[in-house]
């Protein structure tokens, strides 16, 4: 079911039914992937993104607060902070 949901979202991005937001943390995680083929396939999604969220001190502070107040993992906190920055969630 999770795989089908992911495939449905990917199809919506390709059809421009939804906008994909990319971020510095996605880039960093992808660059750390040792598998070159997978890394390249994932990097192709960046080209389909409608917005790119760059690192900012504001994102770092938001993520730190999530980690401190909610015990969220550092990378997950950065993903959420980027989504908030891009107005994907509030």
C-alpha positions in Angstrom: 0.0 0.0 0.0 2.9 2.4 0.8 4.5 1.7 -2.5 1.3 2.3 -4.4 0.9 5.6 -2.5 4.4 6.7 -3.5 3.8 5.7 -7.1 0.6 7.7 -7.1 2.3 10.8 -5.8 5.1 10.5 -8.3 2.6 10.2 -11.1 0.8 13.4 -9.8 4.1 15.2 -9.8 4.9 14.1 -13.4 1.4 15.2 -14.5 1.8 18.6 -12.6 -1.2 17.8 -10.5 0.9 18.5 -7.4 4.0 20.5 -6.9 7.2 18.9 -5.6 9.4 20.9 -3.2 13.0 20.0 -3.0 15.4 21.1 -0.3 19.1 21.2 0.7 18.5 18.3 3.1 17.1 16.1 0.3 20.2 17.0 -1.7 22.5 16.2 1.2 20.8 12.8 1.9 20.8 11.9 -1.8 24.5 12.8 -2.2 25.3 10.5 0.7 23.7 7.5 -1.1 26.6 5.2 -2.1 24.6 3.7 -5.0 25.3 5.9 -8.1 22.3 4.6 -10.1 19.8 5.3 -7.3 21.4 8.6 -6.5 21.0 9.7 -10.2 17.4 8.5 -10.4 16.5 10.4 -7.2 18.4 13.5 -8.5 16.2 13.5 -11.6 13.2 14.3 -9.3 14.9 17.6 -8.4 14.4 18.7 -12.0 10.6 18.2 -11.5 10.5 20.3 -8.4 8.6 23.6 -8.4 10.5 25.0 -5.5 13.9 24.6 -3.9 14.4 25.4 -0.2 17.9 26.5 0.6 19.5 26.4 4.1 18.8 29.3 6.3 19.3 30.1 10.0 15.5 30.3 10.4 15.2 26.6 9.2 18.0 25.6 11.6 16.2 27.2 14.6 12.9 25.8 13.7 14.4 22.3 13.4 16.3 22.7 16.7 13.0 23.6 18.4 11.3 20.5 16.9 14.1 18.3 18.2 14.1 19.9 21.6 10.4 20.1 22.2 9.2 17.0 20.4 12.3 14.7 20.3 12.3 14.7 16.5 15.4 13.3 14.7 17.7 15.9 13.2 17.1 15.0 9.6 13.3 14.7 10.1 13.3 18.0 11.8 15.1 19.6 8.9 12.6 18.1 6.4 9.7 19.5 8.4 11.3 22.9 8.8 11.9 23.0 5.0 8.3 22.1 4.4 7.1 24.9 6.7 9.5 27.3 5.0 8.0 26.4 1.6 4.4 26.9 3.0 3.6 23.2 2.5 2.5 23.0 6.1 2.1 25.4 9.0 
